[in-house]
């Protein structure tokens, strides 16, 4: 995988770049819509590609492994063909999902024993099995198997968990290099920094991760309930250690403000279910702030969803109409809100790239953070 930095803002660590994969080039900083089970909920691939402008989407190993299962994905020739998506895909290893099954999983040195949330069947994820599953799924970028610690947790537990993640990483990398892609294109393996909200652990984990010299590096275990100030503090520590010439992926984060602050620290890649999940529940992210479209104040508002929006839904539908759909629980309402929010996130990242190239990112970012934090 080739990663080139194309521009830097002279006032800080924000940068633009390009990631080259066999399924296409990705401009960074970039937001990746989450297609957990092979679908970005409520959004057609045509809309993702043509209207929203997604350059890469994310799938999840845990969910795809359980349903539809790797055998049907393999028969289809990999996830790209199974879901008819021509651009790059990243798969999360399932570590966070296993973490979420606290009452139905047991962590051991060999891996994670867990029960399916679908039918209660028992399974074992090992670092090696996760590589094999992701080889079969066929994503361009695949993730190491890790443990995501809860918040809060004691330093002792966070340290033990981090060390287990590092041992799993060592096994996973060895197995990755002992196996080959199945579908004729390259796959790239990213390790994950852990360490909860402890600076010493985050530094140790980042140094360990960096020493493997993999094509890119991820930062996990944040946005799991900790205060935003702690998240930014951990990001700041890690960003000073991870190599500058490799893309940095902040997993599962977050709000538009979170993304802009992280871009300012040198983060390149993001994913989060927030644009679609919150959209389905009536929350719109706009260039002027956050809208709860269920509020009665929008009942008679026939203005566009976002007057500065770039998506076709922003100028096609009014706030009043979307409110009617959401309140009536019409499926179209969830679709429109999801498309709008994803378009806004992708547009925000495009603007960030432009401002970095102009050398004006930080002043723009500070202005946008105030606007995007408002509740309208």
Buried (B, 14 or more C-beta within 10 A) or exposed (E): BEBEBEBBBEEBBBBBBBBEBBBEBBBBBBBBBBBBBBBBBBBBBEBBBEBBBBBBBBBBBBBBBBEBEBEEBBEBEBBBBBBEBEBBBBBBBBBBBBBBBEEBBEBEEEBBBBBBEEEEEEBEBBBBBBBBBBBBBBBBBBBBBBBBBBBEBEEEEBBBBBBBBBEBBBBBBEBBEEEEBBBEEEBBBBBBBBBBBBEEBBBBBBEBBBEBEBBBBBBBBBBBEBEBEBBBBBBBBBBEBBBEEBBBBBBBBBBBBBBBBBBBBBBBBBBBBBBBBBBBEBBBBBBEBBBBBBBEEBEEBEEBBBEEBBBBBBEEBBBBBBBBBBBEEEEBBBBBBBBBBBBBBBBBBBBBBBBBBEBBBBEBBEEBBEEBEEEE
